[in-house]
Each structure stands twice: as structure tokens, then as C-alpha cells.
Amino acid sequence: EDLTEVVNKTVADVTTHEELDNATKSFDEMKDDMKTMRVQMADVMAMNRPLTDTVTHYKLKLRNF
């Protein structure tokens, strides 16, 4: 191999390493976003239960009206 080939391979390896590092950071950010969404979904489900109970209660009241 001549020096040009070695340099080109090294540059390609560095670029690949940087891309993998960026992908890892993006994946970590996505995992954090997923954790946040799970918490938000649990909150929405917790709020939905009383709302469903209220709607059911009023449906029964209207049915018996």
C-alpha cells in the first residue's frame, strides 16, 4: 500500500467512527425521548380513567332520566 491509500483508509475509518458516535448519541437521545413518552402516556391513562368513570356515570343518569 502506498501512503495515499493508507491515508484514505484512515480518513474513511475516522469518518465511520464519527458516524457511529453520532448514531449512538442519537439513539441515546431517542431512548430518553421514549422514557419521557412512557411517563406521559401513563399520565394520560391515569387522567383518562376518572374521565371514563364520569362519562359512564352521566350516561347512566341520562338513561334513567
N, C-alpha and C positions, 0 to 999 in steps of 0.2 A: 504494500500500500504506500502511496505517496502521501506527503504531508497534506495536500488538499483533501484527499479522501478522509483522512483521519479527522481533520478539522470539520468537514461536512458531517461526518458521523457524530462527532461530539456535539455540534450545534443541534443536530436532529435529536440526540439524546436529551440535551438540556431542554429543548422545546417540548418534548414528550413529557419530561419530568414536570415542567411548569404547567402543562395542560392537566396532568394527573393531579397536581396540587390544587389547581383551580377547581377541578371536578370534585375533589374531596371537600373543599371549602363549601362548594355549592350544595353538596349532599348533606353536610352538617347543618347548613342553614335550612335546608328542606326538612330535615329531621326536627329542628327546633320549631319550624312552622307547623309541622304535623302535631307536635305536642301541644302547641297553643290551640290548634283547631280541635283537638280532642277535648281539651278543657272547655272550650267554647261550646262544643256540641253537648257535653254533659250539662252545662249551664242551661242551654236551650231546652234540653229534655226535662230538666228539673222545673223550669218555668212552664213547660207545656202541660205537665201533669195537673197542676191546680186549674189551669185554663180548661182542660178537658173535663175535669170534675164540675166546674162552674157551668159549662155548656150543657153537660148531661143533666145537671140539677134543673136548669131552666127549661130544658126540653120536657122533663117530667112535669114541671109546673104547668107548662103550656098544654100538655096532653091532658092533664087533669082539670084544666080551666073550664 
